[in-house]
Amino acid sequence: MGGEEDEGGGESSHGKDRPKLGLLPLIALIFYDVSGGPFGVEDSVGAGGGPLLAILGFLLFPLVWSIPEALITAELATAFPENGGYVVWVSSAFGPFWGFQEGFWKWFSGAMDNALYPILFLDYLQRSIPALHLPHYRVPALLTLTGALTFLNYRGLHVVGFSAVALAAFSLCPFVAMAALAVPKLDPRRWLKLERGKIRWRVYFNSMFWNLNYWDKASTVAGEVEDPSRTFPKAMYGAVALVMASYLVPLMAGTGALDSSSSSSEDWTDGYFAQAGFLIGGSWLKWWIQAAAGLSNMGLFEAEMSTDAFQLLGMSELGMLPAIFSSRSKYGTPTVSILCSATGVVILSWMSFQQILEFLNFLYAVGMLLEIAAFIRLRIKKPDLHRPYRVPLDTVGVSVFCMLPTGLLVLVMALASSRTFVVSGCVILIGFLLYPGIGYVKRKKWVAFHAAAMSSDGQYHTIPVDSFQD
């Protein structure tokens, strides 16, 4: 019935009329899945002992990591244009057990990532409202912000997409102004500053990796994209250019315009761009950057929650999770999956920024290793799979192509603390135990599940769910 939740995970009567994501909203969604602007890159300056390593990092890391991940995503998202993204890819390459593990690791990593954005927002705001440092103010603010953003996500993916376009425009405008004001004050020699004794490699690599990953996230909403075989590759190219510009322009403006008497490398921590704006343009620019940070973190939250929720929906349609996870609201959004992701965000938001960052990076790296393996495996296992966009290399070529990003993933994992190894190991163990547990529930028919079958063309097709009766 129109205007009501679907029962048992089916499509609503308006399912075919749901607005699809076009090119510009998809670029904005990818931009917010990956970046959202320069907020959060300040740690790369502080941990890198000055501007030099930060600037070099944002010039070189995209070549080693971002572009390869974006190209892999473009090929596989167009070959499997359905919700679930990398879960479908890994399932097709290695079977449902590893597809489930991929989904669980990536969802957990995504929920941790999403917990960062309310924290980042309050960190920026705290510089003007110090009371937000106190728990009895900070906790209600976190809960209120999470609840409001969750409701916006419930209202529809197309709303999120077009909101992301507007938020991206507003969030980047103050940095255009800051760059223009910085030009007369620029001294390129400041970009070469490097204090070797202050380099913290673990923090530096984690900051770089976090600011340049999650290109594959948008693949989980491939089923909601208009003409994905054409739209996805174009959106990836556009998002790569936008992300690199949004990092390098503000970073070079801020570090090049401020001398050591007004700004040292230790000052560059989360939220410092607001202070840099004050030093370059005055209090009006500081407040504008703080407002932009707030709206940018809203966009980041919305994009992450959308992709996490549609990933759970895709896993449900594959029969990996109960059918209730694919139930949709009258707006076409997966309500239970959104609530599940919001709960994860609230639970994880008590952790510090750096703790969350290292944990989510480790789990994301584990998932990406499996994703890269699936990319190569599908080239071998399914050479005739229809690929509307194809990385222009043969099987040997793509294997060599994947060596550098694989090496970076291993490096990020090797630099993790012992606590991260323990926590991530526990999460991985839970995933191994969950899979047979869910299988047992399915066999007992305690709750309804979709059935999914893979056709000869390598695509998964969902069989409509029936209500199981005891």
Residue pairs with C-beta under 8 A, 6 or more apart in sequence:
1 13
2 12
2 13
2 14
2 330
3 330
4 12
4 330
5 327
5 328
5 329
5 330
5 335
6 12
6 327
6 328
7 327
8 323
8 324
8 327
8 448
8 465
8 466
8 467
9 316
9 317
9 323
9 324
9 325
9 326
9 327
9 448
9 450
9 465
10 327
10 464
10 465
11 328
12 328
12 330
12 332
14 330
14 332
15 328
15 332
18 156
18 158
18 224
18 332
19 156
19 158
20 158
20 224
20 225
20 226
21 29
21 157
21 158
21 161
21 221
21 224
21 225
21 226
21 231
22 161
22 226
22 231
23 231
23 234
23 235
23 238
24 165
25 158
25 161
25 162
25 164
25 165
26 161
26 218
26 225
26 231
26 232
26 235
27 235
27 238
27 239
27 242
28 161
28 164
28 165
28 167
28 168
28 299
29 160
29 161
29 164
29 218
29 221
29 303
29 306
29 307
30 215
30 217
30 218
30 235
30 236
30 239
31 164
31 168
31 239
31 242
31 243
31 246
32 164
32 167
32 168
32 296
32 299
32 300
32 302
32 303
32 304
33 214
33 215
33 217
33 218
33 303
33 304
33 307
34 66
34 212
34 213
34 214
34 215
34 217
34 239
34 243
35 211
35 242
35 243
35 246
35 247
36 168
36 171
36 296
36 297
36 299
36 300
36 303
37 168
37 171
37 172
37 175
37 246
37 250
37 292
37 293
37 296
38 175
38 246
38 247
38 250
38 251
38 273
39 120
39 124
39 171
39 271
39 273
39 293
39 296
39 297
40 116
40 120
40 207
40 210
40 211
40 270
41 54
41 58
41 207
41 211
41 247
41 251
42 268
42 269
42 270
42 271
42 272
42 273
43 203
43 204
43 207
43 268
43 269
43 270
44 53
44 54
44 57
44 58
44 204
44 207
44 208
44 211
44 268
45 51
45 54
45 251
45 255
45 265
45 268
46 198
46 203
46 265
46 266
46 267
46 268
46 269
47 199
47 200
47 201
47 203
47 204
47 207
48 54
48 57
48 194
48 199
48 204
48 265
49 194
49 195
49 196
49 197
49 198
49 199
49 265
50 193
50 194
50 195
50 198
50 255
50 265
51 190
51 191
51 192
51 193
51 251
51 252
51 255
51 256
51 265
52 191
52 192
52 193
52 194
53 194
53 199
53 204
54 251
54 255
55 191
55 248
55 251
55 252
55 255
57 204
57 208
58 208
58 211
58 212
58 244
58 247
58 248
58 251
59 248
61 208
61 209
61 212
61 408
62 212
62 240
62 243
62 244
64 404
64 405
64 408
65 209
65 212
65 213
65 404
65 405
65 408
66 212
66 213
66 215
66 240
66 243
66 244
67 240
68 401
68 402
68 404
68 405
69 213
69 215
69 216
69 368
69 405
70 215
70 236
70 237
70 239
70 240
71 236
71 391
72 216
72 371
72 372
72 375
72 391
72 402
73 215
73 216
73 218
73 219
73 232
73 236
74 232
74 233
74 236
74 389
74 391
75 375
75 387
75 389
75 390
75 391
76 85
76 86
76 89
76 219
76 374
76 375
76 378
77 85
77 218
77 219
77 222
77 228
77 232
78 228
78 229
78 232
78 233
78 387
78 388
78 389
79 378
79 385
79 386
79 387
79 388
79 458
80 88
80 89
80 92
80 222
80 458
80 459
80 460
81 222
81 223
81 225
81 228
81 229
81 232
82 88
82 222
82 223
82 314
82 317
82 459
82 460
83 220
83 221
83 222
83 223
83 224
83 310
83 311
83 313
83 314
83 317
84 103
84 220
84 223
84 310
84 311
84 313
84 314
84 315
84 317
84 318
84 460
85 216
85 217
85 218
85 219
85 220
85 221
85 222
85 307
85 311
85 314
86 102
86 103
86 106
86 216
86 219
86 220
86 367
86 371
86 374
87 99
87 100
87 102
87 103
87 106
87 220
87 311
87 314
87 315
87 318
87 320
88 99
88 314
88 318
88 460
89 371
89 374
89 375
89 378
90 98
90 99
90 101
90 102
90 370
90 371
90 374
91 98
91 99
91 100
91 318
91 460
92 99
92 374
92 378
92 382
92 454
92 458
92 460
93 373
93 374
93 375
93 377
93 378
93 381
94 370
94 373
94 374
94 377
96 318
96 319
96 320
97 435
98 370
99 318
99 320
100 315
100 320
100 431
100 434
100 435
100 438
101 370
101 428
101 431
101 432
101 435
102 367
102 370
102 371
102 374
103 311
103 312
103 314
103 315
103 320
104 427
104 430
104 431
104 434
105 363
105 364
105 366
105 367
105 370
105 427
105 428
105 431
106 311
106 363
106 364
106 367
107 308
107 311
107 312
107 341
107 344
108 344
108 363
108 427
109 360
109 361
109 363
109 364
109 367
110 217
110 304
110 307
110 308
110 311
110 341
110 360
111 308
111 341
111 344
111 345
111 348
112 344
112 348
112 356
112 359
112 360
112 363
113 210
113 214
113 304
113 356
113 360
113 364
114 300
114 301
114 304
114 305
114 308
114 341
114 344
114 345
115 344
115 345
115 348
115 349
115 351
115 356
116 353
116 356
116 357
116 360
117 297
117 298
117 300
117 301
117 304
118 142
118 145
118 146
118 297
118 301
118 345
118 349
119 142
119 349
119 353
119 356
120 270
120 271
120 293
120 297
120 353
121 145
121 293
121 294
121 297
121 298
122 132
122 138
122 141
122 142
122 145
123 270
123 271
123 353
124 270
124 271
124 274
124 289
124 290
124 293
124 294
124 297
125 132
125 290
125 294
126 132
126 133
126 271
127 271
127 274
127 275
127 290
128 287
128 290
131 137
132 138
132 141
142 346
142 349
143 346
146 301
146 342
146 345
146 346
146 349
147 342
149 298
149 301
149 302
149 305
150 305
150 338
150 339
150 342
152 159
152 160
152 163
152 298
152 302
153 160
153 302
153 305
153 306
153 309
153 333
153 338
154 329
154 331
154 333
154 335
154 338
155 331
155 333
156 331
156 332
156 333
157 221
157 224
157 306
157 310
157 332
157 333
159 331
160 302
160 303
160 306
163 299
163 302
164 299
164 302
164 303
167 295
167 296
167 298
167 299
168 242
168 299
170 292
170 295
171 292
171 293
171 295
171 296
171 299
172 246
172 292
173 288
173 292
174 277
174 285
174 288
174 289
174 292
175 246
175 249
175 250
175 253
175 273
175 289
175 292
176 249
177 281
177 285
177 288
178 250
178 253
178 254
178 276
178 277
178 280
178 281
178 285
178 289
179 249
179 250
179 253
181 257
181 280
181 281
181 285
182 253
182 254
182 256
182 257
182 280
183 253
185 256
185 257
185 258
185 280
186 253
186 256
186 257
187 256
187 257
187 259
188 256
190 255
190 256
190 258
190 259
191 252
191 255
191 256
193 255
193 260
193 265
195 265
198 265
198 266
201 415
202 358
202 415
202 416
202 417
203 354
205 411
205 412
205 415
206 354
206 357
206 358
206 361
206 412
206 415
207 357
209 361
209 365
209 408
209 412
210 357
210 360
210 361
211 247
212 243
213 361
213 364
213 368
214 304
214 364
215 236
215 239
216 368
216 371
217 303
217 304
217 307
218 232
218 235
218 307
219 232
220 307
220 308
220 310
220 311
220 314
221 306
221 307
221 310
222 228
222 232
223 310
223 314
224 310
224 332
225 231
225 232
229 388
229 389
230 388
232 389
233 389
250 273
253 280
254 273
254 276
254 280
255 263
257 280
258 276
258 279
258 280
262 279
263 276
263 279
267 275
270 353
271 293
273 289
273 293
274 286
274 289
274 290
274 293
275 286
277 285
277 286
277 288
277 289
278 285
278 286
305 338
305 341
305 342
305 345
308 337
308 341
309 333
309 334
309 337
309 338
309 340
309 341
310 334
310 337
311 337
312 321
312 325
312 334
312 337
312 340
312 341
313 325
313 326
313 328
313 334
313 337
315 321
315 325
316 322
316 323
316 324
316 325
316 326
316 334
316 337
316 450
317 326
317 450
317 452
317 460
317 462
318 450
318 452
318 460
318 462
319 442
319 449
319 450
319 451
319 452
320 438
321 438
321 449
322 441
322 447
322 448
322 449
323 447
323 448
323 449
323 450
323 465
324 336
324 447
324 448
325 334
325 336
325 337
325 340
326 334
326 337
326 450
327 334
327 335
327 336
328 334
328 335
329 335
348 356
351 359
358 416
358 417
358 420
359 420
359 423
359 424
361 412
361 416
362 412
362 413
362 416
362 420
362 421
362 424
363 424
363 427
365 409
365 410
365 412
365 413
366 413
366 424
366 428
368 405
368 409
369 406
369 409
369 410
372 402
372 405
372 406
372 409
375 398
375 402
376 395
376 398
376 399
376 402
378 385
378 458
379 395
379 398
380 395
382 458
383 395
385 457
385 458
386 457
391 398
391 401
393 400
393 401
416 424
441 447
442 449
445 468
445 469
445 470
446 468
446 470
447 468
448 465
448 466
448 467
448 468
449 465
449 468
450 462
450 463
450 464
450 465
451 462
451 463
451 465
452 460
452 461
452 462
452 463
453 460
453 461
453 463
454 460
454 461
455 461
